[in-house]
């Protein structure tokens, strides 16, 4: 079985074609600037890169070019479209209705559309991508894999805000959590790496990148996570503020005469690492600033790690213990400096990293625990596309 994984943004599209017999990636790529001048498709096969520059006014045209690339005589990897058994779509928000991935039908599409009010920046492009694939591949099964689904196992006392209950019942205002596909994949991969049954492990997964979140996984189930009603909550991120006193919002509106839209833009796109440092949103630039003794870079470096350490401690308390701490995401997988700062002075929780192992662990499954660490400290690269493909295979396999 070959599964096409599609992840649509408002003007971009990422894809992978995966052979599920051995989970090998046959081809992958990125379409950028959809609907914008300068549209480009970068298609990769066996390390070889093929760039296609062609106007793409919408996602349907982009998907068509992707499919053409996959069957191209020179750089294609399949003979015809019939070799694609199913398409797995990343969908950011599934609300409370979906605690697992589902086969897409009219009812599912309606639910995804209804959740657009909860994820206005993400669900609409996800819907566009699904519709584009349905138009070009009408007889191919489509599966929706939700970022929020993994977190639907959180207990009510973890996901409810202390707001009037009607706001939850009538408007769905609660904590949903995101990055669920990544947290699910990484927590399972960590258990496999250790040779343990995931049901026997209490794990904290730190997904650290431009967007960042921490999840408590107890026995394979998400029991708490740092993101909330939206992906704005929790950790300090590239351009997002993370947790703040909610009264700051009303202060910005009343005292600073900012519109709700301006507040939203400030918190989502002008805050976090970028806002505090005024250097940039990329952690690599911050680390460079730290080496150059830039005081603002040092400040952001400390704030970033302090928030993460607090969540790790809180989740260890929530689970009444901790067996495994896992780092993933662009920063988590590739930055020994950041992992060092997070693990530093965490001995009281039984967390100790081996500095030499930590320095060598770049983007590969690695145990970086010190010999006397009571908690296993791992680096596990995430693979959301493979998780989407696995879920898609499982669901479509039942149909055959």
N, C-alpha and C positions, 0 to 999 in steps of 0.2 A: 504493500500500500504506500502511495506517495501522497503526502499532505502538504498543501500550500498554506503557509501561515502569513496572514496579512495584518498589518498594524497601521491604521490610517490616522494621520494628523490633519489639521485644517488645510495645509498646503504641501504635505509630504506623505510618503507611503514607504514603509519598510516591509520587506518580504523575505521569506525563506521557503525553499522547496526541500522537504525532508523525506528521505526514504525510510519508512518506519520498520523495515525489515532489520536494519542495523543502526537506525537513527543517524545515518550520515546525511550531512547537508550537501545536497546536490548543487544548489545555486542559492545565492542570496543577493540582495541589492537594496538600493535606496533611490526613491524618486523624490526630487526636491523642486520647489517653486511651481507646484501645480496651480494653474490659474494665474500665474505671474510670468512676466517676461523672463526668458532665460531658463525655461524648464529643462531639467536634465535627469537622465536615468543612469545610475551607475550599477552595472550588473557584474557579479563576481562568480567565477567558476574555477575551482582548483587554484585559487590564488591569483588567477588572471583577471584583470579588470577591463571591462568594456563600457565605454561611455557613449550614451546616445543622447544627443541634443536635438530636441524636437518640441515644437509648441504643444502644450497639454492644457487645454482650456478647462478640463474637469477631471475628476477621478476615474470616470469611465474610460477616457482616452488613456490615462496613466496605466490602469489595469490592463487594457488591451496591449499596450506596449510591453508591459511586463510579461504577459502571456506569449507575445510574439518572440521576446528574448528567450523564453524557456524552450521554445520549439525551433528556434533559429538553427539553420544547418551548420553554421560556423561555431557559434558559442552556446547553442541550446543543449539541454540535458535530457529532453524527452522527445519522442517522435511526434506525438500529437496530444491534444488536450485530454483525450480519454484516459491518459495515464494518471491524471490527477484525480484521486479517489474522493477527496474532500478538501474543503477550505476551512481553516480555523481562524476566526477573527478575534483580535483583542478588543474587548469592550470595557471601558473604564468603569461604568457604573451600572449595577444591576439592582440596586436598592435592596429591600428586604426579601424580595420575591425569589431571588436566585442564590442558593447556597452552593451551587455547583454549575459546571458548564452544561449547556443545553443545545439541542438541535434547533436551528432557527426556523420558525414558521411565522405566520401572520401575528399570532398572539405575542410571541417573543418580540417581534419588531415593534409592536405597539407598546410593550413594556419598556423597551430600550428608549423609545421616543419620550415616554412619560418621565423617564429618569433624566432626560436632558436638562430639566430645570435644576437638577442636583449637580450636573456636570456639564454646564453650557459650553465649555471650551473643548470638551473631549467627546461626549456622546454623539453630537451632530456629525463630526467627521467620520466617526466609527460607522454610523448609519449610512453615510454616503458610500463608504468603502464596501459595505455589505450589498447595498443596492447595485453598485457597479458590477460586482462579481456575479450577482444573481442575473443581471441583464446579459452578461457575456457567457455565463456558465449555468443556464437555467436548470439543468438536470443533475448538477453536482451538489451533494449535501453540504450545507453550511452549518458551522457550529460557533456559538458565541461563548467566549471564555472571559469571565468577568474579573476585573481587578479586585472587586469588593467581595467576591464569593467566599474566599478562604476565611474572611473575618466574620462570617455570619454565625460562627460557633461561639462568638463572644457572649458571655452572660449579660443579662439586662443591666445589672449593676455596673458593668464595665462600659456599656455603650450608651447608656442614657445620660443626658445632661440634666442638671438640677434646674430645669425650666418648667413653666406650667405644662402639665402633662398633655394638654390639648395640642401644644405645638408639635409634639411627637406624633400623636394619634392622627391629627388632621393634615399635618404638613411634612411628616417624615423627618423632623429635625432630631437627629441622633448622630452618634459616631458610627461611621461606616468602615473607615480604614481603606488603604489603597496599597499598591505594590503586592497585592495578595498572591498573584501568580508567581512572583519572584520568591516571596517568603515560603510559599508551599514547596516550590522546587528545591530551594536551598536547605530547608529544614529536613526534607526527605534525603537529599544528597548527603547531608552531614551525618545522618543516622547510618546510611549505607557505608560511608567512608569509615566510620567507627566500628562497623560490623554489629551495630545494635538495632534492636527493634525500636522504631520511633515512638511506640506507645510507652516505652520505658524511660523516655528522655524529657527533661525540662530544658528547653533551649531558648536562648535569646538570639534573634537574627538582626544584625545591623545592616540594612541596605543603604549604603552611603554613596550618593552621587550628587548631581545637580539638584535632584529631588531626593529626599532622605527620610527613612522611617525605621523604627525599631518595633519588633513584634515579639511577644511572649508566646511561645509554642509549647503547650503542655500535652504530652502524649500524642503529638501530631496535629493538635487542634489549636487554632489561634484563640487565645483567651484575653488578649489585650494588644493594642497597637497604638502608635503615637499619632498617626494622622486621624482626623476626625470626620466632621460633616463634609469637609473638603480636604484636598491635599495640602492646604495651607497650614494645618495645625502640626504641633509637635516640635521636631528638631529645627535648628537653624539650617536653612538650605541656601542654595546658590543665590536666589533672588527673593525667596519667601521668608517671612519673619519667623515662622513657627509660632509657638504659644506666646500670647500677650494678654495683658489685662483687657477684657472686652470693653472696659470704659474708655480705653484709648481711642476706640473708634468714634464714640460720641464726642470726645474731646476734639478730635481732628475735624469733625463736622461742625461743631458749634463754635469752637474757639479759633480754628484755623480757616474756617469758611470753605472747607473742602467738600466737594460733592461725593455722594456714595461711590460713584465711578472712580473718582480720583483716589479715594481711600483704598478701594479694591486694587487699583493699579499700584499704589504705593506698597501695599502689603504683599502683593504677589510678584511684582516685577522690579521693585526698587529697594527692597529690604534685604534681610539675610546677610550673607557674606558681602554682597555688593554694597548694600546700604551702610553697613557698619565700617567697612574698610575704605570705600570709595576708591579701591584699587581695581576691583573686578569681581566677577562671580565665580571664577575658576580657582579651585583650591591650589592648583599648581602655582598660580600667581601669588597666592597668599604665602605659600611655603618659601617662595623666592624672596618675598618681602621680609619674612622672618629671618632668613639667612643674611639679609642686608640690614637687619636691626631696625626695621620699620615698626614704630610703636603701634600703629593701627593694625598692621598685619599680625603682630603678636596678640593684640586684643582679640581679633576675630578668631585666631587660632585657638585661644583659650576658651572663648565663648562656645565655639563649635563643639569642642570636646567635653566641656563641662556639662552641656545639655545632654549629650549622649550618655555620659557616665551616670547622670541622675536617672535616666530611663532604665538603664541596665540594673541599677540597684533597686528601683521600684518594682521591676518585673521579677527580679529574684525574690523579692518579698511577696509579691502577688502569687507566685507559684510555690512558695515555701521551699525554695531551693533552686539550684542551678547546676546542670550537668555540662552544658555546652554553650559557648559563646561563639557566634559565627559572623565573620565579616564578608560582605559581598557588595556588588555595585562598583562603579568606576573608582571611587576613592577607597572603598573597603578592600577591593581586590588588588589594587596597584600602589597603595601608599603605605609603606612601612612606618613612616613618620607619624601618620595619623593613628595607625593601630597602636603604636608605642604609647602615644599620649593617652589614648583611651584606656589601655590596660595598666598604665602606670598608677601606683598607689591604690590598687584594687585587691591587695592581698587579703584584706578582711573578708572578701567574698570568695576567696580561694582562686582568684584569677591572677595568673602570672604567665607572661609570654617570654619565650626564649629569644633573646635579641638577635642572635645569629640566624636562627630559623626565620624570624620575622623579616629580616633584611633580604633574605633570599626568596621569600614567598611573593612572587609577582604574577598574578593572574592564573595560578594553578591550584588545584586542591592540595592543601598543605596543613599539617598539624604544627602550629607554632607554639604549643604549650611548653612551658618550662617543666623539667622533670618533677618538681615538687608542686606543680599546679594542681589543685583539686578539681578545677574546672577545665575541661578540654577547650582550647582556643584554636579555632580553625579559620582558614581562608577557603571559601568555596565560591568560585565564579558562578554567577547566576546564568540561567539559560531559559528565559521566559518563552522564547519561541519553541523550544523543545517541549516545555510543559504544556503549551497550547496544542502542539501536535499530538502529544500523548493523550490529552483529554479528548481531542477530536477523533483520534483513532479508536479510543474506547467507546465513544458514543456511536460513531458510524459503524463500528464493528458489530454492534447489536442489530443493526438494520439488515445485515447481510445473511 
